[in-house]
Amino acid sequence: MHKNMGQDTRRNVHGRRPRKKSWKELSPMARVGTITAGTVQLALVTAAQLDISRRPAQEIRGSKGLWRLATLVNFIGPASYFTFGVKRHLAAK
């Protein structure tokens, strides 16, 4: 069995990792995608942090401090906070 089997598959034929592209080497669509993803991430983190600041601790599952740290994880953190961290109240019928 090959000793590197199952390890990093992003190596070229010479066994070296490909060099990351610089900003100037990216296509215009890749640049737009990067800026869009960054903007969405920043908006999610900002919304989550503001919500944590304004929401009473009784309406948050767990510690506010831990949720603040968790929201710093790209995309997953804010989505997890809004999905699992905020207690939902059922509307009275």
Contacts in CASP RR format, 6 or more apart in sequence:
PFRMAT RR
TARGET T0000
AUTHOR 0000-0000-0000
METHOD contacts of the structure
MODEL  1
MHKNMGQDTRRNVHGRRPRKKSWKELSPMARVGTITAGTVQLALVTAAQL
DISRRPAQEIRGSKGLWRLATLVNFIGPASYFTFGVKRHLAAK
8 17 0 8 1.000
10 17 0 8 1.000
10 18 0 8 1.000
11 17 0 8 1.000
11 18 0 8 1.000
12 18 0 8 1.000
23 31 0 8 1.000
26 34 0 8 1.000
40 75 0 8 1.000
41 74 0 8 1.000
41 75 0 8 1.000
44 71 0 8 1.000
44 75 0 8 1.000
44 78 0 8 1.000
44 79 0 8 1.000
45 71 0 8 1.000
45 72 0 8 1.000
45 78 0 8 1.000
47 78 0 8 1.000
48 67 0 8 1.000
48 71 0 8 1.000
48 77 0 8 1.000
48 78 0 8 1.000
48 81 0 8 1.000
48 82 0 8 1.000
49 68 0 8 1.000
49 71 0 8 1.000
51 81 0 8 1.000
51 82 0 8 1.000
51 86 0 8 1.000
52 60 0 8 1.000
52 64 0 8 1.000
52 65 0 8 1.000
52 67 0 8 1.000
52 68 0 8 1.000
52 71 0 8 1.000
52 81 0 8 1.000
55 86 0 8 1.000
57 64 0 8 1.000
58 87 0 8 1.000
59 86 0 8 1.000
59 87 0 8 1.000
60 67 0 8 1.000
60 85 0 8 1.000
60 86 0 8 1.000
60 87 0 8 1.000
61 84 0 8 1.000
61 85 0 8 1.000
61 86 0 8 1.000
61 87 0 8 1.000
62 85 0 8 1.000
67 81 0 8 1.000
67 85 0 8 1.000
70 77 0 8 1.000
70 80 0 8 1.000
70 81 0 8 1.000
71 77 0 8 1.000
71 78 0 8 1.000
71 81 0 8 1.000
END
